Amino acid sequence: MTEYGSEKPTSSKRIISASELAEYDFCNVSWYFTRNGYERSQRSTARMNQGTQMHMDYERRYHADRRKSNSLLVAILVVLVLMLIIFL
């Protein structure tokens, strides 16, 4: 199994996954090292884990803010409908 979970091909041709293309586009040196079996340093791994945690925290805050915005929008619509009913 490779780092990405797919099995290595049995033929001499090496398959490049979509995630590898994305990694290459982001940093071709990182792609090369990963592709050729080099391991990440502890510092690099720690920084990557910090970045992953930051993204997860941001996603939680984003969804919480989105729920608040949707609730506010619903409340405004209810008030507008009630105003329409009262004044018509």
C-alpha positions in Angstrom: 0.0 0.0 0.0 1.1 3.5 -0.7 0.8 6.6 1.5 -2.5 7.4 -0.2 -4.0 3.9 0.3 -3.9 2.6 -3.2 -1.8 -0.5 -4.1 1.4 -0.1 -6.1 1.0 -1.2 -9.7 2.5 -4.5 -10.6 3.7 -3.4 -14.0 6.7 -1.1 -14.6 4.3 1.9 -15.2 3.8 4.0 -12.1 0.3 5.5 -11.6 0.0 9.1 -10.5 -3.2 9.8 -8.5 -5.2 13.1 -8.5 -3.9 13.9 -5.0 -0.3 13.5 -6.2 -1.0 15.9 -9.0 -2.4 18.4 -6.5 0.7 17.9 -4.3 3.0 18.4 -7.4 1.2 21.6 -8.3 1.6 22.9 -4.7 5.2 21.8 -4.3 7.0 19.7 -6.8 10.0 19.1 -4.5 7.7 17.7 -1.8 6.0 15.5 -4.4 9.4 14.2 -5.6 10.5 13.3 -2.1 7.2 11.6 -1.2 7.2 9.7 -4.5 10.7 8.4 -4.0 10.2 7.2 -0.4 11.8 10.0 1.6 10.3 10.5 5.0 9.2 13.9 6.4 11.2 15.4 9.2 9.6 15.6 12.7 9.5 19.4 12.4 7.7 19.2 9.0 5.3 16.6 10.3 4.5 18.8 13.4 3.9 21.9 11.2 1.7 19.9 8.9 -0.3 18.6 11.9 -0.7 22.2 13.2 -1.9 23.3 9.8 -4.5 20.5 9.7 -5.7 21.5 13.2 -6.0 25.1 12.1 -8.1 24.1 9.1 -10.4 21.9 11.3 -10.8 24.8 13.8 -11.6 27.2 11.0 -14.1 24.8 9.5 -15.9 24.5 12.9 -16.1 28.3 13.3 -17.3 28.7 9.7 -20.1 26.2 10.2 -21.1 27.8 13.6 -21.2 31.3 12.0 -23.2 30.0 9.1 -25.8 28.5 11.4 -26.0 31.8 13.3 -26.4 33.7 10.0 -29.1 31.3 8.8 -31.0 31.6 12.1 -30.8 35.4 11.9 -32.1 35.3 8.3 -35.1 33.1 9.3 -35.9 35.4 12.2 -35.9 38.5 9.9 -38.1 36.7 7.4 -40.6 35.7 10.2 -40.7 39.4 11.4 -41.3 40.6 7.8 -44.1 38.1 7.3 -45.7 39.1 10.6 -45.4 42.8 9.6 -47.1 42.0 6.3 -49.9 40.2 8.0 -50.4 42.9 10.6 -50.4 45.9 8.2 -52.4 44.4 5.3 
